[in-house]
Amino acid sequence: GNLEIVADTAGSHKATLATMAIPSTGKWYWEVKAYRSGAANNGGGAVGVAEATAINSTAASGTRLGEASSSSWVVSITSFDAKHANNADYADYLNGGTVVNDTAVIGIAVDMDNDKMWLSYGGTWGNAGGTGNPVTGANPAFSGEFAGKTIFPAGAVTVDSGSGYLWANFGQKSFKHTVPTGFKSLCTQNLDDTFSGDEVNDPSKYFGVVKWTGDGASPRSVGGLNFQPDLVWLKERSEDRDNMIYDAVRGVGSTSITISNGWASNHSAGPNAMDAEQYGFLSAYNSNGFAVSDGTNSGGNANMYTNKSGETYVAWCWDAGTSGGANTDGGVDVDSPNQWVNATAGISITKYRGPGSGTINVGHGLNTAPEFMFIKNTGITETNFVYHENMHPTDPADYYILFNGPDIVANYNIFGDTEPTDTLTYFGSSNSVNDADQDIMLYAFTSIAGFSHCGVYEGNNNSDGPFIYLGFRPAYIMIKNIDETKNWAIVDSTRDPDNPVQHVLAADGYAGGKTYDAWNSAADIDFLSNGFKIRNSTADINGSSKTHVYIAFAEHPFKTSRAR
């Protein structure tokens, strides 16, 4: 898709990104045919790469690709300068090329492994202090610019009169010029597989969502997963009830954590906070799901939390791998079998106790730094703290977000003012995260290409909201506006198999029974083959100029996904 840009009316400006981001590794090549009628000064345009924020199809002069307010790296199709942020890094980079009354072909080669980019005209690579050579790595137009960024092929064309167009070839037909040795065409066929073996390109082997209508049976088996879950997050939809979390480390029975109000199991607090021992609980992990059983209540509500007749429920489930041995990576040892790790899926669950004072570190087992964590002291009425790597642009570990309340980011020494490493997580002296007498649960996640993604976006308070690239079609997204007192919003494709996705549940709330579960109005989010698009102006998911963090899990990686 997005193969052609046409500007055919006087004064028009058209610009777009490709639907596919450039992978963070590998060497990639594509071509763009450019044409503009009339005189040499009849408009302009650019070809290259850009971040998603750089594109505005009606952008005014000064904010277009390659210009001052544009996060893009391009060659101008007027001056043929190589430009970034209105700086002509190399003047006349493509040696006097022209697209006026001609069908020029511009080649683009991006080496993400070495963070370099070249452009060619008529098969000749541009001059950046010497002729470029993508094969040897010599004389790139841009170097050291792309680390940590998500960039897309991009193009724009402007005409004062007449017409102009750009037409992209990502390998759907033969290239005009020779592809540099070691480079691949930028197409889904050349993307890396997600996972391997029997699990190749199948996220349902590690994450799944199930929904059911209560029938009053005890025990009641809930199936439909392609794995035995080790982490189950359960929520009633049709009534006000707490979110409940079960995991294989703590086992089954009345061991849930009710995160809506911050209490551990066997406590009651806040509206409709129910004791799982009395009102129903997860009683077994099965090969394709789990079982729920009645509690001890004799007043007709023994199953209201999990399987009351006619009530509706949903559970979000993860495969957290297997119980490992003791983890002694950190200053606080994790005894066996108190840590379960699935490094393939980027998930670990850890139970530990701290010394109760000072800053501590605990091994998480993932071999990659966690990007999202939530943590709960199970023995006290303390809050659930959340770490997200994007909750602050430079010092995320100096802050926290609350999971059991719509509180904004606050500055406090919960995470030890130290970001996680590939082996360790850090915590301060608060007994919420460092208690000698109570068990503390740590749930840690890191992004896995094609399966999961932690990220951030800025809202625009418009029904034409931001598009967020994930590299997969999502099955589940949880979003938090961290600049305002708003709820954590959870959406999934099981409750809404068709676009727009409308039903919402709040991770930090007990609401249910409304038109769209926790909300009376629809969320209106499109789940796309490569990400999601906000179609709602509500501040919870699209606050004006507000920062929103999210974690998402895949239904299909982009390599195998199709539009809904």
C-alpha positions in Angstrom: 0.0 0.0 0.0 0.9 3.7 -0.2 2.9 3.2 -3.4 2.0 6.4 -5.2 1.7 10.1 -4.4 0.1 12.4 -6.9 -0.2 16.2 -6.7 -2.3 17.3 -9.7 -3.8 20.7 -8.7 -2.1 24.0 -8.5 -0.6 24.7 -5.1 -1.1 21.2 -3.9 1.2 19.4 -1.5 1.0 15.6 -0.9 3.1 13.5 1.4 2.9 10.1 3.0 4.8 7.3 4.8 5.0 3.7 3.7 2.8 1.4 5.7 5.9 -0.6 6.8 8.6 0.7 9.1 12.2 -0.1 8.3 13.3 -2.9 10.7 15.8 -2.0 13.4 18.3 -4.4 11.9 19.3 -5.4 8.4 20.1 -3.7 5.1 17.2 -2.5 3.0 16.7 -1.1 -0.5 13.8 0.5 -2.5 13.4 2.8 -5.5 11.2 5.8 -6.2 10.3 7.2 -9.6 9.8 10.9 -9.5 8.2 13.3 -12.0 7.1 16.9 -12.0 5.9 18.9 -15.0 6.7 22.5 -15.9 9.7 24.7 -15.0 12.5 23.8 -12.6 11.0 26.1 -9.9 7.5 24.6 -10.2 7.1 23.3 -6.7 9.3 20.8 -4.9 9.3 17.6 -2.8 11.5 15.1 -1.2 12.3 11.4 -1.0 13.9 9.5 1.9 13.0 8.3 5.4 11.1 9.9 8.2 9.6 9.4 11.7 5.8 9.1 11.8 5.5 12.6 13.3 7.2 14.2 10.3 4.3 13.6 7.9 1.4 16.0 7.4 -0.2 15.7 4.0 -1.1 19.4 4.0 2.0 20.8 5.7 2.9 24.4 5.2 6.2 25.3 3.8 8.9 25.1 6.5 7.5 22.0 8.1 7.6 19.6 5.2 10.0 16.6 4.7 13.6 17.7 5.2 12.6 21.1 6.5 13.1 22.7 9.9 10.3 21.1 11.9 10.4 17.7 10.1 12.1 14.6 11.6 13.2 13.3 8.2 16.3 12.5 6.2 15.8 13.1 2.5 17.1 14.3 -0.8 15.3 17.3 -2.2 13.8 16.7 -5.7 14.3 20.4 -6.5 17.9 21.1 -5.4 19.0 17.4 -5.0 20.6 18.4 -1.7 20.7 15.8 1.1 18.8 17.4 3.9 17.8 16.9 7.5 15.9 19.6 9.6 16.5 22.1 6.8 20.2 21.6 6.9 21.8 20.8 3.5 24.2 18.1 4.8 25.5 17.8 1.2 24.6 20.4 -1.4 23.8 19.0 -4.9 24.3 15.5 -3.4 22.9 13.8 -6.5 25.0 15.7 -9.0 22.5 18.0 -10.7 19.7 15.5 -11.1 16.3 16.6 -12.3 12.8 15.3 -12.2 11.3 18.1 -14.3 9.7 16.6 -17.4 11.6 13.4 -16.7 10.9 10.1 -15.0 14.0 9.8 -12.8 14.5 6.8 -10.5 16.0 7.5 -7.1 17.4 4.5 -5.2 17.5 4.4 -1.4 19.7 2.1 0.6 19.5 2.1 4.5 21.9 0.0 6.6 20.3 -0.2 10.0 23.1 -2.4 11.3 25.6 0.4 10.8 23.2 3.3 11.0 23.9 4.7 7.5 21.9 5.8 4.4 22.7 6.4 0.8 20.6 7.7 -2.2 21.3 7.2 -5.9 20.1 8.9 -9.1 20.1 7.0 -12.4 22.1 4.3 -10.7 24.9 6.6 -9.5 25.3 7.0 -5.7 25.4 10.5 -4.3 28.5 12.5 -3.5 29.1 13.0 0.2 32.8 14.0 0.2 33.2 11.2 -2.3 30.9 8.9 -4.2 28.8 6.8 -1.9 29.1 3.0 -1.7 26.6 1.1 0.4 28.5 -2.2 -0.1 31.7 -0.9 1.5 29.9 1.6 3.7 31.7 4.6 2.2 30.5 8.2 2.1 26.9 7.9 3.3 24.5 10.8 3.0 23.5 10.3 6.7 25.3 8.4 9.5 24.6 7.9 13.2 21.1 9.3 12.9 18.6 6.4 13.3 19.5 4.5 16.6 16.4 4.2 18.8 14.1 5.7 16.2 11.3 4.1 14.2 11.7 5.3 10.6 9.6 4.8 7.5 10.2 5.3 3.8 8.7 8.7 3.0 8.0 11.0 0.1 6.4 14.3 -0.7 5.6 16.3 -3.8 4.5 19.9 -4.3 3.4 21.7 -7.5 2.7 25.3 -8.1 1.0 24.4 -11.4 0.9 21.3 -13.6 1.4 18.0 -11.8 3.9 15.7 -10.1 4.1 12.2 -8.7 6.2 9.8 -6.8 5.9 6.0 -7.4 7.6 3.6 -5.0 8.9 0.1 -5.8 9.6 -2.1 -2.8 10.3 -5.1 -4.9 6.8 -5.8 -6.2 8.4 -5.5 -9.6 11.9 -5.6 -11.0 14.1 -2.8 -9.8 15.5 -0.3 -12.3 19.0 -0.5 -10.9 21.2 -3.1 -9.3 20.5 -3.8 -5.6 23.7 -3.3 -3.6 25.2 -6.6 -2.5 23.9 -7.6 1.0 20.8 -5.4 0.8 17.2 -6.8 0.6 14.1 -5.3 -0.8 11.9 -3.8 1.9 8.9 -6.2 1.9 7.1 -8.4 4.4 8.6 -11.5 2.8 12.0 -10.4 3.9 11.1 -9.7 7.5 12.5 -12.0 10.2 10.2 -14.6 11.5 8.8 -14.2 15.0 9.7 -17.3 17.2 10.7 -20.6 15.5 9.8 -24.2 15.2 6.2 -25.0 16.0 5.7 -21.5 17.3 6.9 -19.6 14.2 4.9 -16.5 13.6 2.2 -17.7 16.1 1.8 -15.3 19.0 -1.1 -17.4 20.2 1.4 -19.9 21.6 2.3 -17.3 24.3 -0.6 -14.9 24.7 -4.3 -15.3 24.4 -7.6 -13.8 25.5 -10.7 -15.8 26.5 -14.2 -14.7 27.3 -17.1 -16.6 28.8 -20.6 -16.4 30.1 -21.1 -17.8 33.6 -23.1 -21.0 33.9 -22.9 -21.5 37.7 -20.9 -24.7 37.5 -18.1 -25.4 40.0 -15.5 -26.2 38.9 -15.9 -24.6 35.4 -13.2 -25.1 32.8 -12.4 -22.2 30.5 -10.5 -23.2 27.4 -9.5 -22.0 24.0 -5.8 -21.1 24.5 -2.9 -22.7 22.7 -0.9 -23.0 25.9 -1.1 -23.6 29.6 -1.2 -20.1 31.2 1.1 -19.1 34.0 -0.3 -15.6 34.4 -4.0 -14.9 34.3 -5.6 -11.5 34.6 -9.4 -11.9 35.1 -12.1 -9.3 35.0 -15.9 -9.5 35.1 -17.5 -7.4 32.4 -21.2 -7.2 33.2 -20.9 -6.0 36.8 -18.6 -3.8 38.9 -15.8 -6.1 40.1 -12.1 -5.9 40.7 -9.4 -7.0 38.4 -7.9 -10.2 39.7 -4.4 -11.5 38.9 -3.3 -15.2 39.4 0.2 -16.6 38.6 1.9 -20.0 38.7 4.5 -18.8 41.3 1.8 -18.3 43.9 -0.4 -21.1 42.6 -4.2 -21.4 42.6 -7.0 -20.9 45.1 -7.7 -17.6 46.9 -4.3 -16.2 46.0 -5.4 -13.4 43.7 -4.1 -9.9 43.7 -7.0 -7.4 43.3 -5.2 -4.5 41.7 -8.2 -2.2 41.4 -7.9 -1.1 45.0 -4.4 -2.3 45.9 -5.3 -4.9 48.5 -4.0 -8.5 48.3 -6.4 -11.4 48.4 -8.6 -12.2 51.4 -9.2 -8.5 52.0 -12.1 -6.3 51.2 -11.7 -2.6 50.3 -13.5 0.0 48.2 -16.7 -0.5 46.3 -17.4 -4.1 45.3 -14.0 -5.3 46.3 -14.7 -9.0 47.0 -12.8 -11.7 48.9 -11.9 -14.4 46.4 -12.0 -17.1 49.0 -15.7 -16.3 49.4 -16.8 -15.3 46.0 -14.9 -17.4 43.5 -11.3 -18.0 42.4 -9.1 -19.7 39.8 -8.7 -23.3 40.9 -6.5 -24.9 38.3 -4.2 -24.2 35.3 -5.1 -26.5 32.4 -3.3 -27.4 29.1 -5.5 -25.0 27.1 -6.8 -22.6 29.8 -7.9 -22.8 33.5 -10.7 -23.7 35.8 -12.6 -21.5 38.3 -14.4 -22.7 41.4 -17.0 -21.4 43.9 -16.0 -19.7 47.1 -17.4 -20.3 50.5 -20.2 -17.7 50.5 -23.6 -19.2 51.4 -25.7 -16.2 50.3 -25.9 -17.1 46.6 -22.7 -15.2 45.5 -20.1 -18.0 45.8 -19.2 -17.6 42.1 -19.9 -13.9 41.4 -16.2 -13.2 40.7 -15.7 -15.9 38.2 -18.8 -17.8 37.0 -22.1 -16.5 38.1 -24.9 -17.6 35.8 -25.6 -15.1 33.0 -22.7 -12.8 33.9 -19.9 -12.2 31.4 -16.1 -12.4 32.0 -12.8 -12.0 30.2 -9.2 -13.2 31.0 -5.9 -12.1 29.5 -3.4 -14.9 29.7 0.4 -15.3 29.2 2.8 -18.3 29.1 5.5 -17.4 31.6 7.7 -20.3 30.7 8.9 -22.7 33.5 10.1 -22.5 37.0 13.8 -22.0 37.0 16.4 -22.5 39.7 17.4 -19.8 42.2 18.4 -16.4 40.7 21.4 -15.0 42.5 22.2 -12.2 39.9 21.1 -9.5 42.3 21.9 -8.5 45.9 18.5 -10.1 46.8 18.5 -13.7 46.0 15.4 -15.3 44.5 14.9 -18.8 45.9 13.8 -21.7 43.7 11.0 -22.0 42.5 10.0 -18.4 43.0 10.9 -17.2 39.5 9.3 -18.3 36.2 10.9 -17.0 33.0 9.9 -17.1 29.3 12.7 -15.2 27.6 11.3 -16.1 24.2 8.1 -14.2 24.9 9.8 -11.5 27.1 7.9 -12.3 30.3 9.1 -13.2 33.9 7.3 -13.5 37.2 9.4 -13.2 40.4 8.5 -13.5 44.1 11.1 -12.1 46.6 11.6 -10.4 50.0 14.0 -7.6 50.6 16.0 -6.5 53.6 13.4 -3.8 54.3 15.9 -0.9 54.0 18.3 0.7 51.5 18.3 0.4 47.7 18.2 -3.2 46.4 18.5 -5.1 43.1 16.8 -8.3 42.0 17.6 -10.5 39.1 14.7 -10.6 36.6 15.9 -13.5 34.4 15.0 -12.1 31.0 18.6 -11.4 29.7 17.2 -8.1 28.3 16.2 -5.0 30.2 12.5 -5.0 31.1 10.6 -2.1 29.5 7.4 -2.6 31.5 7.0 -3.8 35.1 4.3 -3.9 37.8 5.0 -4.8 41.4 2.9 -5.6 44.4 3.5 -6.3 48.1 1.0 -9.1 48.6 0.8 -8.7 52.4 -0.1 -5.1 52.9 -2.7 -2.6 51.7 -0.1 -0.8 49.5 -0.5 0.4 46.0 0.6 -1.4 42.8 3.5 0.4 41.2 4.3 0.5 37.5 7.5 1.1 35.6 7.4 2.0 31.9 10.5 3.0 30.1 8.7 5.9 28.4 7.1 7.5 31.4 9.9 10.0 31.4 12.1 10.9 28.4 15.5 10.7 30.2 15.0 9.4 33.8 12.1 6.9 33.9 13.4 5.2 37.0 13.0 8.4 39.0 9.2 8.2 38.6 6.4 5.7 38.9 2.8 5.3 37.8 0.1 3.8 40.0 -1.8 0.7 38.8 -4.6 0.9 41.3 -5.7 4.5 40.8 -5.7 7.0 37.9 -2.8 9.0 39.3 -0.4 10.8 37.2 3.4 10.1 37.2 5.0 11.1 40.5 8.7 11.5 41.5 9.7 9.1 44.3 12.4 6.5 44.9 10.4 3.4 44.1 12.7 2.1 41.4 15.9 3.1 43.1 16.5 5.9 40.6 18.2 3.3 38.4 16.9 1.9 35.1 16.8 -1.9 34.8 19.7 -3.7 33.1 19.8 -6.9 31.1 20.0 -8.8 34.4 18.8 -6.6 37.3 15.9 -4.4 38.5 16.4 -1.8 41.2 14.1 -0.8 44.0 14.2 1.8 46.8 13.5 1.4 50.6 9.7 1.6 50.5 8.0 -1.5 52.0 5.9 -1.6 48.8 9.0 -2.9 47.0 11.4 -3.8 49.8 9.8 -5.7 52.7 11.5 -8.3 54.9 8.3 -9.8 56.2 6.0 -10.0 53.2 6.2 -11.5 49.7 6.6 -9.1 46.8 5.5 -10.0 43.3 7.3 -8.6 40.3 5.9 -9.0 36.7 8.4 -7.9 34.1 8.0 -7.6 30.3 10.3 -6.7 27.4 9.4 -6.1 23.8 9.8 -9.0 21.4 9.6 -8.1 17.7 6.4 -9.3 16.1 4.9 -10.3 19.5 4.9 -7.4 22.0 5.7 -3.7 22.1 6.1 -1.1 24.8 5.8 2.5 23.5 4.6 6.0 23.7 2.6 8.5 21.6 1.3 12.0 21.9 -2.5 12.5 21.7 -4.2 15.2 19.5 -7.8 15.1 21.0 -9.2 14.5 17.5 -11.2 11.6 16.0 -8.5 11.4 13.4 -6.0 10.4 16.1 -2.4 9.2 15.9 -1.3 6.0 14.2 1.0 3.9 16.2 3.3 1.4 14.5 3.8 -1.9 16.3 5.1 -4.3 13.6 2.2 -6.6 14.2 -1.6 -6.7 14.3 -2.5 -6.3 18.0 -4.7 -8.7 20.0 -4.4 -6.5 23.2 -3.4 -3.0 24.1 -3.3 -1.3 27.5 -3.0 2.5 27.4 -2.4 5.2 30.1 -2.4 9.0 29.7 0.4 9.8 32.2 -0.1 13.6 32.1 -3.6 13.5 33.5 -5.7 11.7 36.1 -7.1 9.1 33.7 -7.7 5.4 33.8 -5.6 2.6 32.3 -7.7 1.5 29.3 -7.6 -2.2 28.1 -8.9 -3.2 24.7 -8.7 -6.5 22.8 -9.7 -8.2 19.6 -11.5 -11.0 21.4 -14.3 -8.8 22.8 -14.2 -6.8 19.5 -13.2 -9.0 16.5 -14.1 -6.2 14.0 -13.0 -2.6 13.7 -13.5 -0.3 15.4 -12.5 -1.9 18.7 -15.0 -0.4 21.1 -15.1 -2.2 24.5 -12.9 -1.0 27.3 -12.0 -2.2 30.8 -10.0 -0.2 33.2 -6.9 -1.9 34.8 -7.3 0.5 37.8 -11.0 0.4 38.1 -13.8 -2.1 38.9 -16.4 -0.6 36.5 -18.5 -3.0 34.4 -22.0 -3.4 33.0 -21.9 -0.3 30.9 -22.7 -0.1 27.2 -19.0 -0.8 26.3 -18.0 -2.7 29.5 -16.4 0.1 31.6 -17.4 3.0 29.4 -20.7 4.3 28.2 -19.1 5.4 24.9 -17.1 3.4 22.5 -13.2 3.5 22.4 -13.1 3.5 18.6 -9.6 2.2 17.9 -8.7 0.5 14.6 -6.5 -2.6 15.0 -4.4 -2.7 11.8 -2.1 -5.2 10.2 0.9 -3.2 11.5 -0.3 -1.2 14.5 -3.3 0.8 15.7 -5.1 4.0 14.9 -7.0 6.1 17.5 -10.5 7.2 16.2 -11.6 8.8 19.4 -10.9 12.2 21.1 -11.4 11.1 24.7 -8.6 12.1 26.9 -8.0 8.6 28.4 -6.5 7.5 25.1 -6.1 10.7 23.1 -5.5 13.7 25.3 -4.5 16.9 23.5 -0.7 17.1 23.5 -0.6 14.5 26.3 1.8 11.6 26.6 0.3 8.1 26.5 2.3 5.0 27.3 1.1 1.5 26.2 1.9 -2.1 26.1 0.6 -4.3 23.3 0.6 -8.0 22.4 0.2 -9.5 18.9 -2.5 -11.5 17.2 -0.2 -11.8 14.1 3.2 -10.4 13.3 3.2 -8.0 10.3 4.9 -10.6 8.2 1.8 -12.8 8.2 -1.0 -10.4 9.2 -3.8 -9.2 7.0 -6.1 -6.2 7.2 -9.2 -6.9 9.4 
